[in-house]
Amino acid sequence: MPAGEFYSVNAVRGTPKKESITCRNKPKEFQLVRVKDTWKRVESGHEIPCTWEEDQIIVSQAKIGEKSTESGISWTIQAPIYFRYNVIESQNLLDPSNMTLLYGHVSDPEEMEALQKKTLKRFIVIDVMVDKLYGYKLRKYFEANNVKYQILPLKTTEETKSIELVLHILEEVHKFGLDRRTEPIIGIGGGVCLDIVGLAASLYRRRTPYIRVPTTLLSYVDASVGAKNGVNFCNCKNKIGSYTPPVATFLDRSFIQTIPRRQISNGLGEILKMALMKHKGLFDLLESHGKYLLDTKFQSENGLTGYGDAALKVTRLAIETMLEELAPNLWEDDLDRLVDYGHVISPELEMKVLPALMHGEAVNIDMAFMTYVSYVRGRLNQEEKDRTIKCMRGLELPVWHQDCSLQLINKALNERLKHSGGLMRLPLPTGLGTAEISNDVSEETIKKAFEMWVEECSQKDQP
């Protein structure tokens, strides 16, 4: 496997809150211990019986609480959920000599040895446009490595991002047949493709491993590095989904060179989000090198890479800052999330005007408006506001849209309030590269910001 940057993410989900019940007796807590093949309870604080052989004992992190109530016994189960997944940079991923696509997700040496002794099977879902560009190389790759495979090309757009497409994938997976532990499904495409494949894998036999290979800039820095997946439902964006991370994501920037310039700009919207929320250095890079990154489509000069290379540095910083926010909160148990910046109004706008706006463009319009909200609140000064909007324009991102009305904004904010525990939880910039969660933005502030935003941005940014 070629050398590359390796990001490893571990997460253990927090235990659920316990309900308050009137107790008749002091509650007990039991550890769970496996002896040979049988799990047994051992009350916490008590010694494990000496008759159990130590080399055959496994102690689980799960616990069972037990207490008597007026109606009988109440049991409380604490069962941590553990996920580990890798995000790996790799060059020439489809070179038959590069084993990353086949074995890059495997960390255990014994598992690796066992896999290398058997004929591999892989089911691959690929976006139809990506298949036209790379399908020949992909097939040659699997044939050269003696892999039994099936490739399913699909049209994966926001309009087709549905549960029906997920069911179609599951039908084909079922016909092909997979070992749900050792034969991961592979998704190759943009964010929509990766979301659909992730949901299908999470449903098939309750959880089948899957691998993400992003081919757009937006999916490279956003959809591919987290745990979420989903599809649109009832004209609502990502209304059906789950939190099931891939076993691995393989990043190859060479895919990005074949996407249109508008899609490069689209991905820059999500990168700018992380810059504005938490990394001034990343903002400075986008401000000074934005046009260069658009012109070169994030390809390293003369094929050389190094941390001084703008494309490499920008993508790494975007991923690292994103992982900092996602890894401690993969299941969004904490609703105060800086990564929600640009994702409060944009879902309503994106679905309303589909397919006129791409995801990153809708996100940027949301961020542009919220820049004015922060300015009206006195959290951004005039220079910071103007530099933010100027940077957005430099990245060829829209900063206004005629369908983003005050009525739509208020509807989106009401939805936010409804589904965020009764708090607004608005991530807002407090400078270039710093932010906070705000719960006290008034209707007057929203209206004043809207009027200023329309006045300053609408004439220069006709859709």
DRENTORNU-236541 format. One record per residue (C-alpha): residue in three letters; chain; y, z, x. Coordinates in steps of 0.25 Angstrom, whole numbers, padded with zeros to 4 digits. Layout:
% residues N
NODE    r  c  north     up   east
NODE  ala  A      Y      Z      X
...
% end
This chain:
% residues 463
NODE    r  c  north     up   east
NODE  met  A   0000   0000   0000
NODE  pro  A   0014  -0004   0006
NODE  ala  A   0022   0008   0009
NODE  gly  A   0033   0012  -0001
NODE  glu  A   0040   0023  -0007
NODE  phe  A   0032   0032  -0016
NODE  tyr  A   0037   0041  -0027
NODE  ser  A   0027   0051  -0033
NODE  val  A   0030   0058  -0046
NODE  asn  A   0022   0070  -0051
NODE  ala  A   0026   0077  -0064
NODE  val  A   0020   0089  -0072
NODE  arg  A   0024   0090  -0086
NODE  gly  A   0030   0104  -0090
NODE  thr  A   0023   0112  -0100
NODE  pro  A   0027   0112  -0115
NODE  lys  A   0035   0124  -0121
NODE  lys  A   0027   0134  -0127
NODE  glu  A   0029   0138  -0142
NODE  ser  A   0033   0152  -0145
NODE  ile  A   0022   0159  -0153
NODE  thr  A   0021   0174  -0157
NODE  cys  A   0010   0180  -0148
NODE  arg  A   0000   0191  -0151
NODE  asn  A  -0005   0192  -0137
NODE  lys  A   0000   0188  -0123
NODE  pro  A  -0003   0173  -0121
NODE  lys  A  -0013   0170  -0110
NODE  glu  A  -0012   0158  -0101
NODE  phe  A  -0025   0151  -0095
NODE  gln  A  -0026   0142  -0083
NODE  leu  A  -0036   0130  -0084
NODE  val  A  -0047   0130  -0073
NODE  arg  A  -0058   0119  -0072
NODE  val  A  -0071   0124  -0067
NODE  lys  A  -0080   0113  -0064
NODE  asp  A  -0078   0104  -0076
NODE  thr  A  -0073   0114  -0086
NODE  trp  A  -0059   0120  -0089
NODE  lys  A  -0058   0135  -0091
NODE  arg  A  -0046   0144  -0094
NODE  val  A  -0042   0155  -0084
NODE  glu  A  -0031   0165  -0089
NODE  ser  A  -0019   0164  -0080
NODE  gly  A  -0019   0175  -0070
NODE  his  A  -0034   0177  -0070
NODE  glu  A  -0043   0173  -0059
NODE  ile  A  -0052   0161  -0060
NODE  pro  A  -0067   0167  -0061
NODE  cys  A  -0074   0167  -0048
NODE  thr  A  -0086   0161  -0054
NODE  trp  A  -0079   0148  -0054
NODE  glu  A  -0080   0140  -0041
NODE  glu  A  -0066   0137  -0035
NODE  asp  A  -0069   0123  -0030
NODE  gln  A  -0073   0119  -0045
NODE  ile  A  -0060   0125  -0051
NODE  ile  A  -0047   0117  -0055
NODE  val  A  -0035   0124  -0061
NODE  ser  A  -0027   0116  -0070
NODE  gln  A  -0012   0117  -0072
NODE  ala  A  -0014   0117  -0087
NODE  lys  A  -0014   0131  -0094
NODE  ile  A  -0017   0136  -0108
NODE  gly  A  -0009   0147  -0114
NODE  glu  A  -0016   0156  -0125
NODE  lys  A  -0010   0166  -0135
NODE  ser  A  -0013   0172  -0148
NODE  thr  A  -0004   0170  -0160
NODE  glu  A  -0004   0174  -0174
NODE  ser  A  -0012   0162  -0178
NODE  gly  A  -0022   0162  -0167
NODE  ile  A  -0022   0156  -0152
NODE  ser  A  -0011   0148  -0146
NODE  trp  A  -0014   0139  -0134
NODE  thr  A  -0003   0133  -0125
NODE  ile  A  -0007   0122  -0116
NODE  gln  A   0001   0119  -0103
NODE  ala  A  -0004   0106  -0097
NODE  pro  A   0004   0100  -0086
NODE  ile  A   0004   0085  -0086
NODE  tyr  A   0004   0079  -0072
NODE  phe  A   0008   0065  -0068
NODE  arg  A   0009   0059  -0054
NODE  tyr  A   0014   0045  -0052
NODE  asn  A   0019   0036  -0040
NODE  val  A   0031   0027  -0039
NODE  ile  A   0028   0018  -0027
NODE  glu  A   0036   0007  -0021
NODE  ser  A   0028  -0004  -0016
NODE  gln  A   0031  -0018  -0010
NODE  asn  A   0023  -0031  -0014
NODE  leu  A   0016  -0024  -0025
NODE  leu  A   0008  -0036  -0029
NODE  asp  A   0004  -0040  -0015
NODE  pro  A  -0012  -0039  -0015
NODE  ser  A  -0012  -0031  -0003
NODE  asn  A  -0003  -0020  -0009
NODE  met  A  -0012  -0010  -0016
NODE  thr  A  -0001  -0002  -0023
NODE  leu  A  -0003  -0008  -0036
NODE  leu  A  -0018  -0005  -0036
NODE  tyr  A  -0018   0009  -0029
NODE  gly  A  -0004   0014  -0028
NODE  his  A  -0006   0024  -0039
NODE  val  A  -0018   0031  -0032
NODE  ser  A  -0015   0043  -0024
NODE  asp  A  -0028   0049  -0023
NODE  pro  A  -0037   0044  -0011
NODE  glu  A  -0050   0046  -0018
NODE  glu  A  -0045   0038  -0031
NODE  met  A  -0040   0027  -0021
NODE  glu  A  -0053   0026  -0014
NODE  ala  A  -0061   0025  -0028
NODE  leu  A  -0051   0015  -0033
NODE  gln  A  -0053   0006  -0021
NODE  lys  A  -0068   0005  -0023
NODE  lys  A  -0067   0000  -0037
NODE  thr  A  -0062  -0013  -0043
NODE  leu  A  -0048  -0010  -0049
NODE  lys  A  -0044  -0014  -0063
NODE  arg  A  -0029  -0015  -0067
NODE  phe  A  -0022  -0018  -0081
NODE  ile  A  -0008  -0023  -0079
NODE  val  A   0003  -0025  -0089
NODE  ile  A   0014  -0034  -0083
NODE  asp  A   0027  -0039  -0090
NODE  val  A   0026  -0054  -0093
NODE  met  A   0038  -0058  -0084
NODE  val  A   0032  -0050  -0072
NODE  asp  A   0019  -0056  -0074
NODE  lys  A   0025  -0070  -0073
NODE  leu  A   0032  -0066  -0060
NODE  tyr  A   0021  -0057  -0054
NODE  gly  A   0008  -0059  -0062
NODE  tyr  A   0002  -0069  -0052
NODE  lys  A   0004  -0059  -0040
NODE  leu  A  -0001  -0048  -0049
NODE  arg  A  -0014  -0055  -0052
NODE  lys  A  -0016  -0059  -0038
NODE  tyr  A  -0014  -0045  -0034
NODE  phe  A  -0025  -0040  -0043
NODE  glu  A  -0035  -0051  -0039
NODE  ala  A  -0033  -0049  -0024
NODE  asn  A  -0037  -0034  -0026
NODE  asn  A  -0049  -0037  -0035
NODE  val  A  -0043  -0029  -0047
NODE  lys  A  -0048  -0032  -0061
NODE  tyr  A  -0035  -0033  -0069
NODE  gln  A  -0028  -0037  -0082
NODE  ile  A  -0013  -0041  -0082
NODE  leu  A  -0006  -0040  -0096
NODE  pro  A   0007  -0047  -0096
NODE  leu  A   0016  -0042  -0107
NODE  lys  A   0031  -0045  -0111
NODE  thr  A   0037  -0031  -0109
NODE  thr  A   0051  -0030  -0115
NODE  glu  A   0058  -0020  -0123
NODE  glu  A   0055  -0028  -0135
NODE  thr  A   0040  -0028  -0132
NODE  lys  A   0040  -0013  -0128
NODE  ser  A   0031  -0008  -0139
NODE  ile  A   0019   0000  -0142
NODE  glu  A   0012  -0013  -0146
NODE  leu  A   0013  -0018  -0132
NODE  val  A   0007  -0005  -0127
NODE  leu  A  -0005  -0007  -0137
NODE  his  A  -0007  -0021  -0132
NODE  ile  A  -0008  -0016  -0117
NODE  leu  A  -0017  -0005  -0121
NODE  glu  A  -0026  -0015  -0128
NODE  glu  A  -0027  -0024  -0116
NODE  val  A  -0029  -0012  -0107
NODE  his  A  -0041  -0007  -0116
NODE  lys  A  -0047  -0021  -0115
NODE  phe  A  -0046  -0021  -0100
NODE  gly  A  -0051  -0007  -0098
NODE  leu  A  -0045   0003  -0088
NODE  asp  A  -0049   0016  -0081
NODE  arg  A  -0039   0025  -0086
NODE  arg  A  -0038   0033  -0074
NODE  thr  A  -0039   0023  -0062
NODE  glu  A  -0034   0009  -0067
NODE  pro  A  -0019   0010  -0071
NODE  ile  A  -0012   0000  -0079
NODE  ile  A  -0001  -0007  -0072
NODE  gly  A   0012  -0011  -0078
NODE  ile  A   0020  -0021  -0071
NODE  gly  A   0034  -0025  -0077
NODE  gly  A   0047  -0019  -0081
NODE  gly  A   0050  -0005  -0088
NODE  val  A   0045  -0010  -0102
NODE  cys  A   0032  -0015  -0096
NODE  leu  A   0030  -0002  -0088
NODE  asp  A   0033   0007  -0100
NODE  ile  A   0023  -0001  -0109
NODE  val  A   0012   0000  -0099
NODE  gly  A   0015   0015  -0097
NODE  leu  A   0014   0018  -0111
NODE  ala  A   0001   0010  -0113
NODE  ala  A  -0005   0017  -0101
NODE  ser  A  -0001   0030  -0106
NODE  leu  A  -0009   0027  -0119
NODE  tyr  A  -0021   0021  -0114
NODE  arg  A  -0032   0031  -0114
NODE  arg  A  -0021   0041  -0115
NODE  arg  A  -0016   0038  -0101
NODE  thr  A  -0020   0027  -0091
NODE  pro  A  -0013   0026  -0078
NODE  tyr  A  -0003   0015  -0076
NODE  ile  A   0006   0009  -0065
NODE  arg  A   0020   0004  -0066
NODE  val  A   0025  -0008  -0058
NODE  pro  A   0040  -0011  -0062
NODE  thr  A   0045  -0025  -0060
NODE  thr  A   0060  -0022  -0064
NODE  leu  A   0070  -0014  -0058
NODE  leu  A   0072  -0005  -0070
NODE  ser  A   0057  -0002  -0071
NODE  tyr  A   0056   0000  -0056
NODE  val  A   0066   0012  -0056
NODE  asp  A   0064   0017  -0070
NODE  ala  A   0052   0014  -0079
NODE  ser  A   0042   0014  -0068
NODE  val  A   0045   0028  -0062
NODE  gly  A   0044   0037  -0074
NODE  ala  A   0034   0041  -0084
NODE  lys  A   0039   0036  -0097
NODE  asn  A   0033   0024  -0104
NODE  gly  A   0035   0019  -0118
NODE  val  A   0038   0008  -0128
NODE  asn  A   0049   0005  -0139
NODE  phe  A   0046   0009  -0153
NODE  cys  A   0053   0008  -0166
NODE  asn  A   0065   0001  -0159
NODE  cys  A   0066   0013  -0150
NODE  lys  A   0065   0012  -0135
NODE  asn  A   0053   0019  -0129
NODE  lys  A   0050   0027  -0141
NODE  ile  A   0035   0027  -0138
NODE  gly  A   0030   0031  -0124
NODE  ser  A   0024   0042  -0115
NODE  tyr  A   0027   0049  -0102
NODE  thr  A   0015   0043  -0093
NODE  pro  A   0019   0039  -0079
NODE  pro  A   0012   0028  -0072
NODE  val  A   0002   0032  -0060
NODE  ala  A   0011   0024  -0052
NODE  thr  A   0023   0014  -0051
NODE  phe  A   0024   0003  -0041
NODE  leu  A   0038  -0001  -0037
NODE  asp  A   0039  -0015  -0031
NODE  arg  A   0054  -0020  -0030
NODE  ser  A   0050  -0034  -0028
NODE  phe  A   0047  -0036  -0043
NODE  ile  A   0062  -0034  -0046
NODE  gln  A   0066  -0046  -0038
NODE  thr  A   0061  -0055  -0050
NODE  ile  A   0068  -0048  -0061
NODE  pro  A   0082  -0054  -0067
NODE  arg  A   0095  -0048  -0062
NODE  arg  A   0097  -0041  -0075
NODE  gln  A   0085  -0033  -0074
NODE  ile  A   0089  -0028  -0060
NODE  ser  A   0102  -0024  -0067
NODE  asn  A   0094  -0017  -0078
NODE  gly  A   0086  -0009  -0068
NODE  leu  A   0099  -0005  -0061
NODE  gly  A   0103   0002  -0074
NODE  glu  A   0092   0012  -0072
NODE  ile  A   0095   0014  -0058
NODE  leu  A   0109   0016  -0061
NODE  lys  A   0105   0027  -0071
NODE  met  A   0099   0035  -0060
NODE  ala  A   0111   0033  -0050
NODE  leu  A   0121   0038  -0061
NODE  met  A   0112   0050  -0064
NODE  lys  A   0109   0055  -0051
NODE  his  A   0111   0047  -0038
NODE  lys  A   0125   0043  -0033
NODE  gly  A   0119   0036  -0021
NODE  leu  A   0111   0027  -0031
NODE  phe  A   0123   0024  -0039
NODE  asp  A   0131   0020  -0026
NODE  leu  A   0119   0011  -0022
NODE  leu  A   0120   0004  -0036
NODE  glu  A   0135   0003  -0035
NODE  ser  A   0135  -0003  -0021
NODE  his  A   0122  -0012  -0022
NODE  gly  A   0120  -0015  -0036
NODE  lys  A   0124  -0030  -0035
NODE  tyr  A   0115  -0031  -0023
NODE  leu  A   0103  -0025  -0030
NODE  leu  A   0105  -0034  -0042
NODE  asp  A   0106  -0046  -0032
NODE  thr  A   0094  -0043  -0024
NODE  lys  A   0085  -0037  -0036
NODE  phe  A   0082  -0025  -0028
NODE  gln  A   0075  -0032  -0017
NODE  ser  A   0076  -0026  -0003
NODE  glu  A   0083  -0035   0007
NODE  asn  A   0073  -0044   0015
NODE  gly  A   0061  -0036   0009
NODE  leu  A   0065  -0024   0017
NODE  thr  A   0066  -0010   0011
NODE  gly  A   0072   0003   0016
NODE  tyr  A   0080   0014   0010
NODE  gly  A   0093   0007   0013
NODE  asp  A   0089  -0005   0005
NODE  ala  A   0098  -0004  -0008
NODE  ala  A   0087  -0009  -0018
NODE  leu  A   0076   0001  -0012
NODE  lys  A   0086   0012  -0012
NODE  val  A   0091   0010  -0026
NODE  thr  A   0077   0009  -0032
NODE  arg  A   0072   0021  -0024
NODE  leu  A   0084   0030  -0028
NODE  ala  A   0082   0025  -0043
NODE  ile  A   0067   0029  -0043
NODE  glu  A   0069   0042  -0035
NODE  thr  A   0080   0047  -0044
NODE  met  A   0072   0043  -0057
NODE  leu  A   0060   0050  -0052
NODE  glu  A   0068   0063  -0049
NODE  glu  A   0072   0063  -0064
NODE  leu  A   0059   0059  -0070
NODE  ala  A   0048   0066  -0062
NODE  pro  A   0052   0080  -0067
NODE  asn  A   0053   0075  -0081
NODE  leu  A   0043   0064  -0083
NODE  trp  A   0040   0068  -0097
NODE  glu  A   0055   0070  -0101
NODE  asp  A   0053   0085  -0105
NODE  asp  A   0067   0087  -0100
NODE  leu  A   0076   0078  -0108
NODE  asp  A   0088   0080  -0099
NODE  arg  A   0085   0067  -0091
NODE  leu  A   0096   0060  -0082
NODE  val  A   0087   0048  -0083
NODE  asp  A   0091   0046  -0097
NODE  tyr  A   0104   0042  -0093
NODE  gly  A   0106   0028  -0099
NODE  his  A   0095   0030  -0109
NODE  val  A   0102   0037  -0121
NODE  ile  A   0109   0025  -0127
NODE  ser  A   0102   0014  -0120
NODE  pro  A   0089   0015  -0129
NODE  glu  A   0096   0012  -0142
NODE  leu  A   0105   0001  -0135
NODE  glu  A   0093  -0006  -0129
NODE  met  A   0084  -0006  -0141
NODE  lys  A   0096  -0011  -0150
NODE  val  A   0100  -0023  -0141
NODE  leu  A   0086  -0026  -0136
NODE  pro  A   0084  -0035  -0128
NODE  ala  A   0099  -0037  -0124
NODE  leu  A   0099  -0025  -0115
NODE  met  A   0089  -0021  -0104
NODE  his  A   0085  -0007  -0102
NODE  gly  A   0094  -0004  -0090
NODE  glu  A   0106  -0011  -0096
NODE  ala  A   0105  -0002  -0109
NODE  val  A   0103   0010  -0100
NODE  asn  A   0116   0006  -0092
NODE  ile  A   0124   0004  -0105
NODE  asp  A   0120   0018  -0109
NODE  met  A   0124   0023  -0095
NODE  ala  A   0137   0016  -0095
NODE  phe  A   0141   0023  -0109
NODE  met  A   0136   0036  -0104
NODE  thr  A   0145   0035  -0091
NODE  tyr  A   0157   0034  -0101
NODE  val  A   0151   0047  -0108
NODE  ser  A   0151   0054  -0095
NODE  tyr  A   0165   0049  -0091
NODE  val  A   0171   0054  -0105
NODE  arg  A   0164   0067  -0103
NODE  gly  A   0171   0068  -0089
NODE  arg  A   0158   0068  -0081
NODE  leu  A   0161   0055  -0074
NODE  asn  A   0175   0051  -0069
NODE  gln  A   0181   0037  -0070
NODE  glu  A   0177   0032  -0057
NODE  glu  A   0162   0036  -0059
NODE  lys  A   0162   0030  -0073
NODE  asp  A   0168   0017  -0068
NODE  arg  A   0159   0016  -0056
NODE  thr  A   0147   0018  -0065
NODE  ile  A   0151   0007  -0074
NODE  lys  A   0155  -0002  -0063
NODE  cys  A   0141   0000  -0056
NODE  met  A   0134  -0003  -0069
NODE  arg  A   0141  -0016  -0070
NODE  gly  A   0138  -0019  -0055
NODE  leu  A   0123  -0017  -0058
NODE  glu  A   0126  -0028  -0070
NODE  leu  A   0122  -0018  -0080
NODE  pro  A   0129  -0018  -0094
NODE  val  A   0138  -0006  -0097
NODE  trp  A   0141  -0008  -0112
NODE  his  A   0134  -0015  -0123
NODE  gln  A   0140  -0019  -0137
NODE  asp  A   0128  -0013  -0144
NODE  cys  A   0130   0001  -0138
NODE  ser  A   0139   0006  -0149
NODE  leu  A   0143   0020  -0151
NODE  gln  A   0134   0021  -0163
NODE  leu  A   0122   0017  -0154
NODE  ile  A   0126   0027  -0144
NODE  asn  A   0127   0038  -0154
NODE  lys  A   0114   0034  -0160
NODE  ala  A   0107   0035  -0146
NODE  leu  A   0114   0048  -0143
NODE  asn  A   0109   0054  -0156
NODE  glu  A   0094   0049  -0153
NODE  arg  A   0096   0056  -0139
NODE  leu  A   0100   0069  -0146
NODE  lys  A   0088   0068  -0156
NODE  his  A   0078   0066  -0145
NODE  ser  A   0083   0075  -0134
NODE  gly  A   0082   0089  -0140
NODE  gly  A   0095   0089  -0147
NODE  leu  A   0103   0087  -0134
NODE  met  A   0110   0074  -0130
NODE  arg  A   0105   0075  -0115
NODE  leu  A   0114   0064  -0110
NODE  pro  A   0113   0061  -0095
NODE  leu  A   0127   0058  -0090
NODE  pro  A   0133   0055  -0077
NODE  thr  A   0142   0065  -0071
NODE  gly  A   0145   0057  -0058
NODE  leu  A   0139   0045  -0051
NODE  gly  A   0125   0050  -0048
NODE  thr  A   0126   0063  -0056
NODE  ala  A   0123   0067  -0071
NODE  glu  A   0120   0077  -0081
NODE  ile  A   0114   0079  -0095
NODE  ser  A   0124   0080  -0106
NODE  asn  A   0122   0086  -0120
NODE  asp  A   0136   0088  -0124
NODE  val  A   0142   0073  -0125
NODE  ser  A   0150   0073  -0138
NODE  glu  A   0152   0062  -0148
NODE  glu  A   0166   0061  -0144
NODE  thr  A   0162   0058  -0129
NODE  ile  A   0152   0047  -0133
NODE  lys  A   0163   0040  -0142
NODE  lys  A   0174   0041  -0131
NODE  ala  A   0164   0036  -0120
NODE  phe  A   0159   0025  -0129
NODE  glu  A   0174   0020  -0132
NODE  met  A   0177   0020  -0117
NODE  trp  A   0164   0014  -0113
NODE  val  A   0166   0002  -0123
NODE  glu  A   0180   0000  -0119
NODE  glu  A   0177   0000  -0104
NODE  cys  A   0164  -0007  -0104
NODE  ser  A   0162  -0016  -0116
NODE  gln  A   0172  -0027  -0112
NODE  lys  A   0166  -0029  -0098
NODE  asp  A   0151  -0028  -0102
NODE  gln  A   0148  -0037  -0114
NODE  pro  A   0133  -0038  -0116
% end
